[in-house]
Amino acid sequence: MGTVAAVDLGASSGRVMTARVHAGGVELTEVHRFANRPVRAAGALRWDILSLYQGILDGLGKAGPVDSIGIDSWAVDYGLLDSSGRLIGDPVHYRDERTSGVMERVVAEVGAASLYEVSGLQFLPFNTIYQLVAGRDSLDRAETLLMIPDLLTYWLTGSIGAEVTNASTTGLYDVRTGDWARPLMSRLGIPERIFPPLRPPGTPAGVLRQTGGMPVIAVASHDTASAVAAVPATTPEFAYISSGTWSLVGVELPKPVLTEESRKANFTNEAGLDGTTRYLRNVMGLWILQECLRAWGDPELAGLLAAAGRARPFAALIDPDDPSFLPPGDMPGRIAAYCEHTGQRPPAGEPEVVRCVLESLALAYRRAVHDAARLSGHDVKVIHIVGGGARNGLLCQMTADATGLPVRAGPVEAAALGNALVQARARGLVTDIRELVRRSEPITAYEPRGDRSLWSTAADRLTDH
């Protein structure tokens, strides 16, 4: 038996959780939650990284004695250190406008096929590679680049390194060799010297300076990698949806898929635990619903979902990945504008908007799951939804109906669980992470129902848009 501390940072909040691990399962306890509020400073949208660090310290203080600590967070963003180890400004937020048009310029210079052959990454305008090209002028002073979990680990321990699962989201990690893509860096004028040595998940990342010995473990520090590690699958024939602000939809593979068809379908190959590949597509996710709720003054969600369940099906549909839905602000207005632009009548009220968003997400999930199976040759017999979206029963049922596959929802705290159990395994407390998750966490089953041809017709409608 042992207790570890999992620091899990999301786009809107962070938390420190303790996990008591024993033969019968794992018991998660949230000991501290703190806000993650981006700030606009020096002409850019930035993460308030010092506030996040203080939140972590406060949480670790509340956690009390633990056997180890691990940190996971969102991907792609980074901090730059100077030659003295000091941070050069707060990290820029991936939603900042500085990367506008940069991806297109890099693709024109290097070639889409060449980029994909190296990194296997989905083409997204905020990927680290495009952020670095956009901010090349700031790299002269930089000595070290650290992804967000690695930066916070450095402040806790003084140890510098780059955990692999997060490094693989940069566009500058070679999925064929498992090392940094140095020729690509050189071609784009990105200095190789700033990239630290790689370290795989489950390995030591230093010791906590304040205690003089408590180990910090490099977990699967991309939160999606931690969440996928905690998927309670019983066989390899599964797809996963890590459902939160973003939805990451894909399958777990032994090696990347780097075909031209995969590139054109915009699938990404990211490193997972134990040398696996997370073959997935980013879908905009619950961000759209979250922004609608914010615009409406944060009404109670359960009542809205119940009303949405009674609303007329397929009255209006959107493409969740349309770029117009990426920035914050007036999401209901953007949905109405999209519908008008595509010749549809906009949803008439809040329940209708919610139904529109959830049906559109379920259709995006259907497309991503089917494409992942087809492009990888991986058989899918069940879909596991983990993360906050596992609480949304209407979305889970719609996903089962849209795909024609059984859905298993849970655990909700998948990223924190994966973080904790990678630590526990590194300390010899766990051998089979997924089996322990199944023993510990409630899983809700959703079976396909209704007429699947209605979903096929809706999918065709959305494609026509």
N, C-alpha and C positions, 0 to 999 in steps of 0.2 A: 504494500500500500504506500502511496505517496501523494503529495499535493504539488501542483505546478500552477504558475500564473500565466494566463494567456492574454496578451494585449492585442485587441482586435480593433482596428481603425477603419471606419467607413467614411463615406463622403460627407455625411452630416453629423456623425457623432463617433466617439471612441469609447471603449469600455475596457476595464480590467476585470477579468474573471478568474476565479480559482477553480481548479478541477481536482477533485479528490478521486483518485484512480485506485480501484481495487479489483479483485477477481470477479466480482459480480457486476461490475460496470463502472460508470464514471458519473460523478455528481458535479454539475456546473453551478457555480454561484456567482452572480454579478456583485462585485464589491464596490465598483465605482464607475459612473458614466459621466461623460463630459461632452460638451458641444464641440463640433468642428465647424467653425464659421470662417469661410474664406474672407479675405479683406482685399480691397482695391488700394494699392499703394504704388507709387512711382510709375504710374501709367499701366499697371498690369494687375490682373486678378491673381492673388497669391494665397497660399496656405499659411495660416498662423501657426507655424511649426513650433515656436517656443511655447505657445499655449498648449499644444498637443503634448509636448514633452513634460510640461508641468502637470498636466492631467495624468500622464503615465506615472510620474513620481508620486502624486497624491494617491493614485490607485494602488501602487505597490506598497505604500505605507499602510493602507487599510487592509491589504491582503494578509499582512503578517508573514510569519516564516513560511517559505515555500522551498521546494527542492530545486526549481529552475524557473526561468522566464523565457518566453518567446514572443515575437512581435510579427503580426501580419498587417497588411494594409492594401489599399488599391494599388494598381500598377502604373506604369509609364512616367510618373513624376519623380523628380530627383532634386537633391541639393548639391551645391558646388562648394568645396573647401579650398581655401588658399594654402600657400606653402606652410603657414603656421597652424593649419588645422581649423581655422575659423570659417564659419559659414559666410558665403558671399551672397547676402540677401535671402529673404524668405523664398522657398521654392515656388515657382510659377504654377498656377492651376491649369490642368489640362483643358479646361473650358475657356481659357484666355484666347483672345482673338489673334494672338501673334502668329499662329501657325496657318492663318488663312492663306490659301494658295501655295503653301510651301510644299505640301505633298505632291502636288501636280508638277512643280518644278523639279523635285528630286526624281520623280518617276520619268520625266522627260529626259533628264540627264543620265540616269543609270539604266533605266529600262525596267518595266514592271516585272518581266520574267527573271531578270538578273537579281532584283531585290528579293523576290519570292524564293528563288533557288537557295539563297543564303539563309534568310531568316524564317521563311515559311509563315510570315505574319500577314494577317488581314490588313488591308489598306485602310487605315483610319487616320484622319488628319492630325490627331493629337498624339500619335505614337512618339516615343522618346526621340527617335532619329530625326523627326521633323521639328520637334521642339529645339533640338540641339542646332540644327541648321538655321532655324529662325533666330537663335541666340548666339550665333558663332562669335559675335563681337565680344561677348562676356567670357569667352573661354580662355583668353590670354592669361588672366589672373588665376585661373583654376588649376589646382594641383590634383584634385580627386573628385570624382563623381560618385555619389552614393544615392541609391534608390531610397525611398522614404523609410522603410523598415531598417535598412542598413545604416542610414544616417542616425536614427534614434538609437540603434544598437551601439554605434560608435560613441555617442554621447554617454551612454550608460557604462561602456566598458573601455573605451579608448582603442578598441580593435577595429581594423578596417578590412572589409571584404564585401563581396557581391554574391548574395544568395541566388542560386540558379533559376528558380521558378520566376522570380521577378526580373532577373536579367534577361530572360527569354522574351519578355514583352517589349524590349527596347527597340527591336529592329536592327540591333547591332550585335546580336548573338547568333552564331552559326549553328543551326540545328543539326547540321551534318557532322560537325567535329566536336560539338559540345564546348566550344571556346568562343572568345570574343572574335568578331568578324573584322580583324584589323585591316585587311585590304580595302574593305568598304569604308571604314573610318578614314583611311588615308585619302581615298578618292573624294570624299565629301568635305575634307578639310577639318575633320573632327580629331583632336589630338588623342593618340592611343594612350598616352601616359596617364590620362585621368581615370582610366578604367581599372579598378582594383582586382586582385585575384578572386576567382570564383570559388564558392563553397556550396556543396550540395545540402539539401535539407536534411536535418537530423544530425548535424555535426556541430561541435562547439564553436561559439562565436565570441568567447571571452568570458570574463567574470565581472560581476557588478562591483564598480569601484567603491560604492558607499559601504558595502558589507565586507569587502576584502575576501571574497571567495564564492559567492553564490553564482552558479553558472548561468550564462545566457546561451540558449540554443538557437541556431539558425533553423527555424521551422520552414515549412513551405510558405514563404513570406508573402507571396501574392495571395490575397484572401481567397480567390477562386481556387487556387491550388490546394489550400487548406480545406476549403469546402468540399472539393471533389475527393480528397483523401478520406472524408467522413461520410461519403455516400454509402448507405447501408446495403449495398448490392450483395446478392448471394451468388450471382454468376457474372461472367464478363459481358453477357449479352444485354447491356443496358445503355441507355442514353441518360444524360443528366441535364438539368436546368438549374443553374445556380441563380436564384431569382431574388433580386433586390433592386436597387436603383438602376443597375444594369441587369440584363439577363444573359448569361453565358450558356449557350446551348451546344452540346456536343457529345462526343464519345471518348472513351479512354483507349489508347492504342499503344502497342509496343514500339512504334516508330512513326516519324512524321510522314505526311502525304504531301508531296511536292510537285504533283502533276499540274499541267497547264489548266486542266479542267477545275482542279481544286482552287487554283489562283483566281480563275475567272468567277468562281462561285464565292470568292472572298472569305474563304475559311482560313483560320489561323492555327498554327502548330506551336503550342507553348509547353514548356517543360513541366512535368508533374513529379509526384513523389516516386522514388525508386526507379528512375529512368524512364517513366512512362511519358507519353505525349498526350496533352489535352488538345484534341482536335475539335475545334469549336468555332462558332460564329457569335459575335457580339450582337445582341438585339437590344434596342433602347431600354426596354424593361419598365419597371414601375415608376421611373422618373416622370413619365407623362402623367400618370395618375397622381403622384405626389404633388406635382406642380398644379394640377387642377384643384386638388384639395386646398393647397395654399392660397390659390386665387379665390376660392370660395370661403375663406376664413376658417379652414380646418374643421369642417363638420364631422360628426361621428360617422366612421366608415361603415360599421356593421349595417346601419339602417340604409345607407346608400347602396350597399351591395345587395341587400334584400330587394330594394326597389328596382335595381338594375336587372336582377334575375327575372322580374316580372315584365320588363320592358320588351318591346317588339324586337325580335332577333334580326340582325344583319340590316338594320335600317340605314346605317352609315358605317363605313370602314375607312381606316387610314393605314398608311404604311408607317409603322413605328420608327423605321430607320430613315425616314425623310429628314434631311438636314434641318428643316424648319423647326423640328421638335428638340433640337440639341440645346439651344440656349435657355436660360431661365426666363420666366415672365409671361403672363397672360396665356397660359396653355389652352384654356377653353377657346379663346379667340383664334389661336392658331389652328385648332382642330376645325373650327367653323370655316376658316379661310381655306384650309385644305379641301374640305368637302365641297365648298362652292367652286373651287378651281377644278375639281374632278367631276363636276356635274351632279353632285349629290346634295340632298337637302341636309343642312347641318342638324345635329342632334338638338331636340327642342328643350331639354331640361337637364339637370344634373344627373339623374339616373340614366338617361339616354346617353349622355357623354361617357359615363362610367362603362356602360354596356359596350359602346363603340370602342373604347380603349381596350377592354379586356378581350373582346372577340378578335380585335386586330392583333393583339399580342398572341392569342392562341393560334391564329393563322400563321404568324411569324414563327412560332415554335414548331408548328407542323412542317413548314417549309424547311427550317433548319435541321430538324431531326431526320426528315426524309433525305435531305441532301447529304448530311453527314454519313448516313448509312450507305447511300449509293456511292459516294465518292471514295469512301474508305473500304468498302466491301465488308463492313462490320455489321453483323446481324443485331437488330434491336428488338427485344421482346417486352421491355418494360421501360418506363421513363421515371426517373427519380427527380423530384423537385425538392431542392434544399434551400435554406435561407428564408428570409422574411416572407417571400411569396408563397411559401408552403402554408402560411396561415390563411391565405385567400382562397377559401373553398370554391368560390365561383370560378376563379381563374383555373384552379386545378381541375375542376370538372370539365370546363370548356376545353382544356388541353387534352384530356382523355377523349372527349367527343371529337375534337378536330383531328387528332392523330389516329384514332382507332386503336390506341394502345392503352393498357392499364397504367395508371399513374400512382406512384407511392410518394406521399408528401411528408417530409421531415427527414432529418432534424432541422428545426428553425435556426438553431445556433451552430450551423455546420462549420463555419470558418473557425470559430472559437474552439469547437470540439476537435477539428483536425489539427489546429495549432497545439492544443494541449496533448493530444494523443501522439503526435510526432515527438514531442518532448518526452512523454512517458515511455515511448518505445526506445528512444535514445538512452534512457536511464534503466532499461531492462525491465520495466513494469508491465509492458504490453508486447504481445507478439503479433496478433491479428487486429488491426485497428477497426476494420469494418465489422468484424464479429462483435467486438465490444460495443460499438455504436448500436447494433441491432439489439443487444441485451439491455441497453440503457435508455433508449429514446423511443417515445411513441411514434408510430408511423401510421398515417391515415391512407386508406385505399380508395381510389376512384376508378370505376370501371367505365368503359365507353358506353354511351347510350344514345338513343335518338337516331335520326336518319343521317348517315354520313354523307349522302349525296348533297345535302344542304350545305355542308362545310366545303365540299368540293366546288360547288357553284360559287360560294362566297370567295374561295381562294382564286377562282378564275376571274371574278369581278375585280379583286384587288390587283391581280396581275395586269388586267387591262388598264388600270389607273396609271 
